[in-house]
């Protein structure tokens, strides 16, 4: 127990600009927002896209409705405690 621990505080993804899109960009966190802000939004130069909403806001007779989608990547489709269909419907 006197041996030093092999411990490193280095983050596996410390940089914010990558030459390629990574799986981590799809995680909904800082990397995704950096990608949207630095690549996607400037490429389209769209007033609505520039607002940064993650939903479509629709005007309906009774007011406004926000519509959004979500997706799940799960393998296998059936797993202990559930399945992809239940996860998609119930969260």
C-alpha positions in Angstrom: 0.0 0.0 0.0 3.0 2.3 0.0 3.1 2.5 -3.8 2.0 5.8 -5.3 -1.3 5.6 -7.1 -1.4 6.0 -10.8 -3.8 8.9 -10.8 -4.1 11.7 -13.4 -6.5 14.7 -13.4 -6.1 15.2 -17.1 -9.5 15.6 -18.9 -9.8 13.2 -21.9 -11.4 16.0 -24.0 -9.9 19.3 -22.8 -9.8 21.2 -26.1 -12.9 22.8 -27.6 -12.0 22.9 -31.3 -11.5 19.7 -33.1 -10.7 19.2 -36.8 -13.5 16.6 -37.0 -17.0 16.1 -35.5 -16.8 13.6 -32.6 -19.4 11.5 -30.9 -19.0 13.8 -27.9 -20.5 16.6 -30.0 -23.8 14.9 -29.8 -24.0 14.8 -26.1 -25.9 18.0 -25.7 -23.2 19.7 -23.6 -20.5 22.4 -24.2 -19.0 20.6 -27.2 -22.3 20.5 -29.0 -23.0 24.2 -28.3 -19.5 25.2 -29.4 -20.1 23.3 -32.7 -23.5 24.9 -33.2 -22.1 28.4 -32.4 -18.9 28.2 -34.4 -20.0 26.1 -37.5 -23.7 25.4 -37.9 -25.3 28.8 -37.0 -22.9 31.0 -39.0 -23.2 28.7 -42.1 -27.0 29.3 -42.3 -27.2 32.9 -41.2 -30.8 32.4 -40.2 -32.7 34.8 -37.9 -34.7 32.0 -36.3 -31.7 29.6 -35.9 -29.7 32.5 -34.4 -32.2 32.5 -31.4 -30.7 29.2 -30.3 -33.9 27.5 -29.3 -33.9 23.7 -29.3 -37.5 23.6 -30.4 -39.8 24.9 -33.1 -42.2 27.6 -31.7 -45.5 27.5 -33.5 -48.3 30.1 -33.4 -51.6 28.4 -32.7 -55.0 29.9 -32.2 -54.7 29.6 -28.4 -51.2 30.9 -28.1 -47.8 29.4 -28.9 -46.7 25.8 -28.9 -43.1 24.6 -28.6 -42.4 21.3 -30.5 -39.2 19.4 -30.0 -37.9 15.9 -30.7 -35.4 13.7 -29.0 -33.6 10.6 -30.1 -32.0 7.6 -28.4 -29.2 5.3 -29.5 -29.4 2.1 -27.6 -27.9 -1.3 -28.3 -29.4 -3.8 -27.7 -32.9 -2.6 -28.4 -34.1 -4.7 -25.4 -32.2 -4.4 -22.2 -32.8 -5.2 -18.5 -35.6 -3.1 -17.3 -36.9 -1.8 -20.6 -36.6 -1.4 -24.3 -36.0 1.4 -26.8 -39.7 1.9 -27.5 -40.5 2.4 -23.8 -37.6 4.7 -23.4 -38.7 6.8 -26.4 -42.2 7.1 -25.1 -41.7 7.4 -21.4 -38.2 8.8 -21.1 
